[in-house]
Amino acid sequence: MLNILVTGSSGQLGSEIRELSPLFEYNFFFTQRDSLDISKLDELQEYVEQNTISNLSIYLQTMYLTVQILNRM
């Protein structure tokens, strides 16, 4: 199963992804600045390596398109 890191999970996009995450067969990791500061490269790298995180961009686009389709039903 694919692991996906969602940073800024309390923001608009992060909140929407959290709400929709049960619809997808991925392991989501939701973080905020107090639990993971992505401006600290060493901290981010360690977190990603420990949790085997994949690049979210392509999957986010897929999720967006899926949500658009579901909203039209």
N, C-alpha and C positions, 0 to 999 in steps of 0.2 A: 504494500500500500504506500502511496506517495505521501510524504510529509511536506506540509506547506506552512511557512512562517508568515504570520500576518502581524506586522508591526503597527503601532498606533491603533490598537484594537478598540480604543474608546472613541475614536474619531468617526466621522460619517461613513467613510468607506469600510473601515474595520468593523464597525457595528453592523453594517449591512451584510458583510461577508460572514460574520459570526452568526447572524440570524439565518442565513441560507446554508451554512456549512453542513447541517444534518442531511441535506439533499444530495450530498456528494460523498463518494467512498474514498475520502482522503483523511489523513490525520492532520488536523489543523493545530498550530501552536499560536495562540493569541498572546501578544505581549504589549506592554506599555513602556514608556520611557523609564519608569522606576524599576522595572524588572529587566529591561534590556535596552541599553543606550546604543543605538546603531551608529552613532558618531564615533564610538570607540571601537576601532577596527578589530583589535585583539579580542575584545569581549564578544563581538559579533561572530568572529571566526570560530571561537571556542563553542559558542552556542550552536552554530550551524553544524560543526563537526560532531558534537555530542548528540544531536537530534537528527542527523542526516537530512537536512533541509534541501529542497529542490527550488530552482528558480520559479517564482510565482507568475511572472509576466504572461506567459503563454496560457497558463491555466486560468488566470484571472480573466483573460479575454474569453475563454471558453465558458467560464461561469457567467460572465456578463451576457453573452449571447443566449445561454440557457435561461437565465432569468427573464430576458426580454421575451423569449418564446413562452415561458410559463405565464407571464403577465398578460399575454394576449389570449390565453385560453379561457 
